[in-house]
Amino acid sequence: MNQLLSRFAPSITNMIRMDHTHVLTTFHQYEVDTPLRVKKGLVDTICVALEIHAQLEEEIFYPALRAASDTETLQKSVPEHDQMRRLITQLRNLEPAHATYDETFFELMNSVMHHVADEETLLLPMAERVLADRLGELGAQMTKRRLQLAVPRSGEIAGGMARSVGTGGLVMGAGALLACSYLLSRPRSLRRPVAQRPSPVTQL
């Protein structure tokens, strides 16, 4: 499995960019007049995606970058994740009909957008300079760890998907994650050769 991941996983910086794109796209599917059921599904999926993404960065990306080049932007990244987690906790303790639900969601959205802007303009270009020879290796590590974190939460992912029927990109993203998790967890003897199946997309 390690060889498979090393061969097909994107670089760690491209993987982080794909995560950002998916989460921001899902954020923009949320409107004040979105049905409550769909709001709940979008928020649940965003929260799981952000939690997994933040843990991946803290376990793999930030330590590698810190060892190569410490920066002020990197130093504030974990506190920004902590702020994000605080807002996620608030959202999970509210019902979609609550008066402050939309306000809390948009506060989370603004916080994440600021964090993404810093990473995409400063941290990712820096990583591509100072970690150039390790980007593929780190991407494989992140892919493997993503599956370890996502598989136990597949019920949450499926629940969010079911509540947000009609948000096509979200449904496809969650379905791809679950399909890939299943394929990579099967015994090697039961897998078809790699060349006979399309490369899965495992982004949240």
C-alpha positions as CSV (number, residue, x, y, z in Angstrom):
1,M,0.0,0.0,0.0
2,N,2.9,2.4,0.8
3,Q,4.3,2.0,-2.7
4,L,0.8,2.6,-4.2
5,L,0.4,5.8,-2.2
6,S,3.8,7.0,-3.0
7,R,3.2,6.5,-6.7
8,F,-0.3,8.0,-7.0
9,A,-0.5,10.6,-4.2
10,P,-0.3,14.2,-5.1
11,S,2.4,16.4,-3.5
12,I,1.6,17.6,-0.1
13,T,1.2,21.2,-1.2
14,N,-1.2,20.2,-4.0
15,M,-3.2,18.1,-1.6
16,I,-3.5,21.0,0.8
17,R,-4.7,23.2,-2.1
18,M,-7.3,20.6,-3.1
19,D,-8.6,20.5,0.4
20,H,-8.8,24.3,0.4
21,T,-10.7,24.3,-2.9
22,H,-13.2,21.7,-1.7
23,V,-13.9,23.4,1.6
24,L,-14.3,26.9,0.1
25,T,-16.6,25.5,-2.6
26,T,-18.7,23.9,0.1
27,F,-18.8,27.1,2.1
28,H,-20.3,28.9,-0.8
29,Q,-23.1,26.4,-1.2
30,Y,-24.5,27.7,2.1
31,E,-27.0,30.6,1.9
32,V,-29.1,32.2,4.7
33,D,-32.2,30.8,3.0
34,T,-30.8,27.3,2.4
35,P,-33.2,24.7,3.9
36,L,-32.3,23.8,7.4
37,R,-31.6,20.1,6.6
38,V,-29.2,21.1,3.9
39,K,-27.5,23.7,6.2
40,K,-26.9,20.9,8.7
41,G,-25.5,18.6,6.1
42,L,-23.1,21.3,4.8
43,V,-22.0,22.3,8.2
44,D,-21.4,18.7,9.4
45,T,-19.3,17.9,6.3
46,I,-17.3,21.2,6.5
47,C,-16.6,20.6,10.2
48,V,-15.3,17.0,9.6
49,A,-13.3,18.1,6.6
50,L,-11.7,21.0,8.6
51,E,-10.9,18.8,11.6
52,I,-9.2,16.2,9.5
53,H,-7.3,18.8,7.4
54,A,-6.1,20.7,10.5
55,Q,-4.9,17.4,12.1
56,L,-3.0,16.4,8.9
57,E,-1.3,19.8,8.8
58,E,-0.3,19.7,12.4
59,E,1.0,16.2,12.3
60,I,2.8,16.2,9.0
61,F,3.0,19.5,7.1
62,Y,3.8,22.0,9.9
63,P,6.6,19.9,11.5
64,A,8.3,19.4,8.2
65,L,8.1,23.0,7.3
66,R,9.2,24.2,10.7
67,A,12.3,22.0,10.6
68,A,13.3,23.7,7.3
69,S,12.2,27.3,7.8
70,D,10.4,28.8,10.8
71,T,8.2,31.8,10.0
72,E,5.7,34.1,11.8
73,T,2.9,32.8,9.6
74,L,3.7,29.2,10.6
75,Q,3.7,30.2,14.3
76,K,0.2,31.6,14.1
77,S,-1.2,28.7,12.1
78,V,-2.0,26.3,15.1
79,P,-3.7,29.1,17.1
80,E,-5.9,29.8,14.0
81,H,-6.8,26.1,13.9
82,D,-7.7,26.4,17.6
83,Q,-10.0,29.3,16.8
84,M,-11.6,27.2,14.0
85,R,-12.2,24.3,16.4
86,R,-13.8,26.7,18.9
87,L,-16.3,27.8,16.3
88,I,-16.9,24.3,15.1
89,T,-17.8,23.3,18.7
90,Q,-20.2,26.3,18.9
91,L,-21.9,25.2,15.6
92,R,-22.3,21.7,16.8
93,N,-24.0,22.9,20.0
94,L,-26.6,24.9,18.0
95,E,-29.5,23.8,15.9
96,P,-29.7,25.3,12.3
97,A,-32.8,27.3,13.3
98,H,-31.0,29.0,16.1
99,A,-30.7,32.8,15.8
100,T,-26.9,32.7,15.9
101,Y,-26.3,29.7,13.6
102,D,-25.8,31.7,10.4
103,E,-23.6,34.3,12.2
104,T,-21.4,31.6,13.7
105,F,-21.1,29.8,10.4
106,F,-20.1,32.9,8.6
107,E,-17.5,33.7,11.3
108,L,-16.0,30.3,10.7
109,M,-16.0,30.9,7.0
110,N,-14.2,34.2,7.3
111,S,-11.7,32.7,9.7
112,V,-10.9,29.8,7.4
113,M,-10.7,32.1,4.3
114,H,-8.1,34.2,6.1
115,H,-6.2,31.1,7.1
116,V,-6.3,29.7,3.6
117,A,-5.1,33.0,2.1
118,D,-2.0,33.0,4.3
119,E,-1.2,29.4,3.5
120,E,-1.7,29.8,-0.2
121,T,0.3,33.0,-0.6
122,L,3.0,32.3,2.0
123,L,3.4,28.8,3.4
124,L,2.7,26.7,0.3
125,P,5.1,28.6,-2.0
126,M,7.7,28.5,0.8
127,A,7.3,24.7,1.2
128,E,7.7,24.2,-2.5
129,R,11.1,26.0,-2.2
130,V,12.5,24.5,1.0
131,L,10.9,21.0,0.8
132,A,11.1,20.5,-2.9
133,D,12.7,17.1,-2.7
134,R,10.2,15.8,-0.1
135,L,6.8,17.0,-1.4
136,G,5.9,13.6,-2.9
137,E,7.0,11.7,0.2
138,L,5.0,14.0,2.4
139,G,2.0,13.8,0.1
140,A,2.0,10.0,0.5
141,Q,2.3,10.3,4.3
142,M,-0.7,12.6,4.3
143,T,-2.8,10.4,2.0
144,K,-2.2,7.4,4.3
145,R,-2.9,9.4,7.4
146,R,-6.1,10.9,5.8
147,L,-7.5,7.5,5.3
148,Q,-6.7,6.5,8.9
149,L,-8.6,9.6,10.2
150,A,-11.5,9.4,7.7
151,V,-12.5,5.8,7.8
152,P,-13.6,5.8,11.5
153,R,-15.7,8.9,10.7
154,S,-17.3,7.5,7.5
155,G,-20.7,7.5,9.3
156,E,-20.4,11.3,9.9
157,I,-19.3,11.8,6.3
158,A,-22.2,9.8,5.0
159,G,-24.7,11.5,7.3
160,G,-23.6,14.9,6.1
161,M,-23.8,13.7,2.5
162,A,-27.4,12.4,3.0
163,R,-28.5,15.7,4.5
164,S,-27.0,17.8,1.7
165,V,-28.6,16.0,-1.3
166,G,-28.5,18.4,-4.2
167,T,-25.1,19.8,-3.5
168,G,-23.4,17.7,-6.3
169,G,-19.8,18.4,-5.6
170,L,-20.1,17.6,-1.9
171,V,-21.8,14.3,-2.6
172,M,-19.2,13.3,-5.2
173,G,-16.3,14.3,-2.8
174,A,-17.7,12.3,0.1
175,G,-18.5,9.3,-2.2
176,A,-15.0,9.3,-3.6
177,L,-13.5,9.3,-0.2
178,L,-15.6,6.4,1.0
179,A,-14.9,4.4,-2.2
180,C,-11.2,5.0,-2.0
181,S,-11.1,4.1,1.7
182,Y,-12.8,0.8,0.9
183,L,-10.5,0.0,-2.0
184,L,-7.3,0.6,0.0
185,S,-8.6,-1.3,3.0
186,R,-9.3,-4.5,1.0
187,P,-6.8,-7.4,1.1
188,R,-4.3,-7.0,-1.8
189,S,-5.4,-10.4,-3.3
190,L,-8.9,-9.0,-3.8
191,R,-7.9,-5.8,-5.5
192,R,-7.9,-5.4,-9.3
193,P,-4.6,-4.3,-10.8
194,V,-4.1,-0.6,-10.6
195,A,-4.1,-0.2,-14.4
196,Q,-7.7,-1.5,-14.6
197,R,-9.3,1.1,-12.4
198,P,-9.2,4.9,-12.4
199,S,-7.0,6.6,-9.9
200,P,-9.3,7.6,-7.0
201,V,-9.7,11.1,-5.7
202,T,-9.5,11.1,-1.9
203,Q,-10.1,14.8,-1.0
204,L,-12.3,16.1,1.6
